């Protein structure tokens, strides 16, 4: 699995987002990560990309997520990588962060909001805990606009679990207290990564069937093929947003 991850995303952290190494290296610059700056990564899982940033930029890092097993793996990786900056793992939901306001210079989350029901609440919490001069960068997957009902159903069925939004992300960011500074379409890169992962899974079908069981892997592969088709048709989009805290009106 780690070898497949290396070939698809250029990393071996056991990550679950579609962030490639090229992408996260660019995001590190957008977040202005450096020694002494404190980063909060929401939905951090086993540490990709937050621990990569900690190792390559020297920033201090807080990894927040719910699955304790993933956080324990991340904690072991901190030791193995001899990360120079301070690093903490915290079991917490994005919509209810256990931090005081103005705690972080940077906030990130990679393909997390499309897996959460509480999207708006999470953005509000990110706004609360970031410093006035801070930056947030995140990627997210969502259905394309103006789809037919049949295409919309396909996008929902083969996208992340909470891919549908009540309002679009620019509106959601504005209403939660953010000013958009970056907005980029990553759909083509997303399609490339999905097809690359599908190809690797097909090449390693025998080993993966032994790992997951024939029935479960067959189901996973069938779903991956449909997701690849849906993304290729651009029924699903993946975009990057960057934002800074909007001034508080008095």
N, C-alpha and C positions, 0 to 999 in steps of 0.2 A: 504494500500500500504506500509506503514512504517512497519507494522507487517510482511509482506512478505519479505521486505528487511532485517529485522532483522534475519529472519529464513534462508535466502539465503546467505547473506554477513556478518551478524553479526554487522550491523550498521543501523542507522535510519536517514540518512541525505537527503534522496531523491536522492541518487546517480544514475548515469546512466552507470558507468563502471562495470566491472566484478571483481573489486578488493574486496577481502574478508578482514576481520579484521586481520586474521593471516598473510596475504600477506602484508598489509600495515604496520603492526608492524615490520615485517622483513625489509621492505624498509626503514623505519625510521632509522634503524641501518646502512644500506648501505649509506644513505644520510648524516649520522653523524649529525642528527638534535639534537639541544640542545639550551638552552637559549643563545641569542646573535647571533645565526646564522640566516640568512635571506633566506627564501624559496620562490621560485616562482612556483606556480602551474598553469599550462596552461590548459584551458578547465575545470576550477574548478567547474563550475555549482553551485550547492547549498552547496558545501563545503566538500564533501567527495572525497579524504581522508584528504585534507589540514587542515581543522579545527580540525579533530581528532588529527593530528600531533601537531597542535598548542596547543591543550589542554593537550596532554600527554607528550610532550617534552619541551614546553615553547619556541619554536622557534618563530621568527617573520615571518609573512606570508603575501604574496601578492597573491590574487586570481584573475586571469585574465580569462575573458570569454566574450562572446558577449551578451547572453540573460540577459537583465537587471532584469527581474523577478527572475531569479535564483540567481543573485548576491544579490538582496534585501533579499531573504530568507537566504542566507549565512550571511549577515550582522546582521540579527536578531538572528541567531544562535550564533554568536560571543558574543552578549550581554547575551543571555540565558546561555551559557556555562561559562561565566566569564573567557574567554581566557586570560591568564596572559601576553603573548607576544603581541607586536604590530601586528595589522592586517589591511590590506587594501583590498578593492575590486576595480578592474579596468576593465572597459569595453574596451577590446582590443583583437585583433586577434593574434594568435601565430606567424604569418608571418610578423607582423608589430607591434613590442612591443614598447611602449612609455617610454623606460627606457634608461639611458646612459649605456655605457659599464661597465663591472666589478661591477655590482650592487648586485649580488646574490651569496651566498655560495652554494646553492642547487637549482636544477630545477627538476620538476617532471611533468609528464602527464600520466594519466591512460586511455588507450584505446582511445586516442584522434587522433593520426596521421591517423588511419584507417577511421576517419570521416572527414578528411581534404583533399582537393586537394593539397594545398601548403605544402606538407610534407617536402621537402628539404629546402624550405625557412624558415619554422618553426625551423628546426634543426640549420640552420645558425643563426637565431635570438637568439636561446638559447645559442649558442656558443658566440655570441657577448656580451650578458648581464651577463654571468657567470664569476666569478673570476678565476684566473689562477689555484688556488688550489681547485676549486669547483668540485661538482659531479652532474651528471644528471642520474636519473633512470626513465625509462618509460616502460610501457607495450603496446603491439600492437597486433592486429589481422590481419592475411593475409592468402591468399590461400597457401596450401601446394605446394611443387615443384613437377614437373613431373606428373601433373594430365592429364587425358584424356580431350578432349575438352568438353565432356558432364559434367564431374565432375567439371571442372573449372567453367563452367557456373553456376552450382549449388552453388559453393562456392561464386561466385560473387553475385548471386541473393539473397542468404540468409545470407550473411555477412554484415558488416557495409557498409555505403553508398559509401565510397571511399577506399574499401579494396584492390584494385589493385595498385601495385607499378610499376614504370618503371624499377627500379633496386632494389636489395635486401637491407634490412636495414643495414647490415654490410658495404656494399659499400657506401650507402647513408651517414652513420655516418662518414666514413673516408673522403669522399669528402666534407663534411661540417665542417671539422676541429676537429673531435673527435677521441679519442683513446678508444677502447672498453675495459672495465674492468670486466664486468659481461655479461653473456649471458645464459639464462636459459629457458628451455621449460616448459610452464605452460598449455599445451593443455589438459592434463588429468584433472587438476583442473578446467579449463574452461568448459569441458564437464560435470563435476559434478555439477557446478553452474548452467549451462543451464538446465539440467534435474531437478535440485532441484526447479528452478524457474517455470518450466513447471508444475511440480507436485503441487506446491502451487497455481498457477493460476487455475489449474483444480479443486482443492479442494475449491477454493473461486470463482468459476465461476458465481454463482448467484449474489453475491455482486458486482463483477467486471463488469458484464453485465449491472447492474443498473448504475454503475459509468460511463462507457464508452459508453453505448448503445449496444444493442444486436449485430448489424451488425459489428460495429467496434471491439468489443471484440472477436467475432467469427473469424474475419480476423486476429487479433493479435494472437489468440491461434493457428490458422492453420499455420501461419508463424513460431511461436515458435516451433511447432512440427517438421517442416521441418528443422529449424536451429539445433534442437537437433539431428536429424538424420545426418545432414551434419557434425556437430562437432564430433559426435560419430564415424563416418567413417574417421575422421581426414582429411577431405578435407579443413578445416580451422584450422589454428594453432594460438596459443596465446603464445607469448614469452616476456620475460623480458630482457631489455638491460640496462647496466650501462656503463657510459662513463665519461671520464675526458677530459678537453681541451688539444688537441694536441699542442705541442710547435710550435710557429710561426717561420717559417724559415726566416732567414735574408740573 
